[in-house]
Amino acid sequence: MLDSSAFLGAMSLLGSDINIWLVIIPGLLIGLIAGSIAGVSNTMAMAICLPLTLYMDFLPAVMFLTAIFTGGGYGGAVTSILMGIPGTTSSVATTFDGYPMARKGLHNEALGLALMSSVLGVLVGYIILLFVVAPLGNWVIRLGPAEMLLVALWGLTMIAALGGKRLSRGLIAGGFGLLLGTVGMNTSGYVRGTMDIPFLLDGIPVVPAMMGMFAASQLFTLVGSQFLIKDKAARRADYRRVLSGFLSVLRYPFFQLRGTLIGVFVGAIPGVGSSVGNLIAYAQAKRTDKDPDSYGKGNPKGVMAAESANSSSEGGSMVTMLALGLPGGGGTAMLLAAFAMHNVTGGPQFINQNMDIVYTIIFGNFIQAALLLIVGLGFLAVAGNIVRVPLTILIPSVLILALIGSFAVTGDHAGPITLFVFAGLGWLMKRYGYPVAACVVGLLLGRMVESELIRTWQISGGGELAFFLGRPVAMAFAILLVLSLLQPLIMRKFTAWRTRNRSA
């Protein structure tokens, strides 16, 4: 239930400080631009802008950073759709159907669809946060290392199943990604797979590796083409077609709502965040659709599922930040830093004593979502012209930006080297039919899976079965994991049985 006195207090705070409103649009623009540049994530933009918040009051500072967070969530979809290059790790799944739509000349519809899904995802995510911030926070804190391990493995197996009809290739790619994620020194002090290369002691730089596997390898496949879109008439920005993309979201409300709920749930788990949430939502959409073979070929429902989960995960990650004082991901880690800079500590005490401020943050984000619709449309007028640039100019320009971005992430030669090595690896995987996404997710989750596995082994006394049987949430995740592996086989058997019955 809502606290009526805190509700009125939040309305008063929003109406009494104009600075809260003045920082939203600049924050959205910074997030949109940062999210659309491969290698420059919204988390990095928040980190760069964090010192500016020292000169702001607490609420304007939080609204400024959450606006960057919100804008970056959609910004990553722009390059994902137009070039097949995810601007952020949380927009990987958007490339699966967004880019094929763009290659068909449906980039206006795809961009409009992604924008509306993002706006609705933010709105619904924060509406859920409004009602469940306290009870969901109490539930999340009960998740131990066993549950976290199984969530990560469940997400990985779902993505591996996207490898098409050959599940084995998806599992091999995911397992290879997990092995790559364990390169370097682990929490127990053991060094693995570094080949005496000093910069690998901290592990493979994930962002340059992801940029190489998706961005550079994608650009290699475009060599020989003149434009991203062959049809000249389809290259121009058309707001009527963008509006058509808006309205198409309303035709599939179930896909939008399910993606949003998955995003909130996964985003609320500390350390998992939107990078996994959008992939799980996409996998679920493909699994349950009547025409799963259309995914990866330009199905708008795939874009909708990915973007709704990506944006709603912001509300989920805010649950753990506000209720527990734990960051759900990189963005909320920056917000916690801003809290600390203003001598504010998140957690149960913060909610109990400052519910009016919690409501103010939530209501302010409702306004951000509405403004994202307007600012995003203006941004599309500029970003949509990417498809009109000849590839002889676009490919080297993007490669240079990727090199700069990879260097900015690591601060030395390790970033560019990783970019080129993984560009070759990504090209080879595409050439021989192994899903790049499964490998990237494995790389993202490698450290988390290993650390949670070690902690689970230590707590359970050497992997005792009784430990897992006494944890019903862990058992539920284990069942989901097994079903994820068996579902492709079950569906093939069911389809074959139904075909035989029809022909009989």
Stockholm file with secondary structure:
# STOCKHOLM 1.0

chainA/1-504         MLDSSAFLGAMSLLGSDINIWLVIIPGLLIGLIAGSIAGVSNTMAMAICLPLTLYMDFLPAVMFLTAIFTGGGYGGAVTSILMGIPGTTSSVATTFDGYPMARKGLHNEALGLALMSSVLGVLVGYIILLFVVAPLGNWVIRLGPAEMLLVALWGLTMIAALGGKRLSRGLIAGGFGLLLGTVGMNTSGYVRGTMDIPFLLDGIPVVPAMMGMFAASQLFTLVGSQFLIKDKAARRADYRRVLSGFLSVLRYPFFQLRGTLIGVFVGAIPGVGSSVGNLIAYAQAKRTDKDPDSYGKGNPKGVMAAESANSSSEGGSMVTMLALGLPGGGGTAMLLAAFAMHNVTGGPQFINQNMDIVYTIIFGNFIQAALLLIVGLGFLAVAGNIVRVPLTILIPSVLILALIGSFAVTGDHAGPITLFVFAGLGWLMKRYGYPVAACVVGLLLGRMVESELIRTWQISGGGELAFFLGRPVAMAFAILLVLSLLQPLIMRKFTAWRTRNRSA
#=GR chainA/1-504 SS CCCHHHHHHHHHHHHHCTHHHHTHHHHHHHHHHHHTSTTCCHHHHHHHHGGGGGGSCHHHHHHHHHHHHHHHHHHHHHHHHHHSCCSSGGGTTHHHHHHHHHHTTCHHHHHHHHHHHHHHHHHHHHHHHHHHHHHHHHHHTTCCHHHHHHHHHHHHHHHHGGGCSCHHHHHHHHHHHHHHHTCEECTTSCEESCTTCGGGGGCCCHHHHHHIIIIIHHHHHHTTCSCSSSCGGGGSCCHHHHHHHHHHHHHCHHHHHHHHHHHHHHHTSTTTCHHHHHHHHHHHHHHHSSCGGGTTSCCHHHHHHHHHHHHHHHHHHHHHHHHHSCCSSHHHHHHHHHHHHTTCCCSHHHHHHCHHHHHHHHHHHHHHHHHHHHHHHHHHHHHGGGGGSCHHHHHHHHHHHHHHHHHHHHSSTHHHHHHHHHHHHHHHHHHTTCCHHHHHHHHHHHHHHHHHHHHHHHHTTTTCHHHHHTCHHHHHHHHHHHHHHHHHHHHHHHHHHHHHHHHC
#=GC SS_cons         CCCHHHHHHHHHHHHHCTHHHHTHHHHHHHHHHHHTSTTCCHHHHHHHHGGGGGGSCHHHHHHHHHHHHHHHHHHHHHHHHHHSCCSSGGGTTHHHHHHHHHHTTCHHHHHHHHHHHHHHHHHHHHHHHHHHHHHHHHHHTTCCHHHHHHHHHHHHHHHHGGGCSCHHHHHHHHHHHHHHHTCEECTTSCEESCTTCGGGGGCCCHHHHHHIIIIIHHHHHHTTCSCSSSCGGGGSCCHHHHHHHHHHHHHCHHHHHHHHHHHHHHHTSTTTCHHHHHHHHHHHHHHHSSCGGGTTSCCHHHHHHHHHHHHHHHHHHHHHHHHHSCCSSHHHHHHHHHHHHTTCCCSHHHHHHCHHHHHHHHHHHHHHHHHHHHHHHHHHHHHGGGGGSCHHHHHHHHHHHHHHHHHHHHSSTHHHHHHHHHHHHHHHHHHTTCCHHHHHHHHHHHHHHHHHHHHHHHHTTTTCHHHHHTCHHHHHHHHHHHHHHHHHHHHHHHHHHHHHHHHC
//
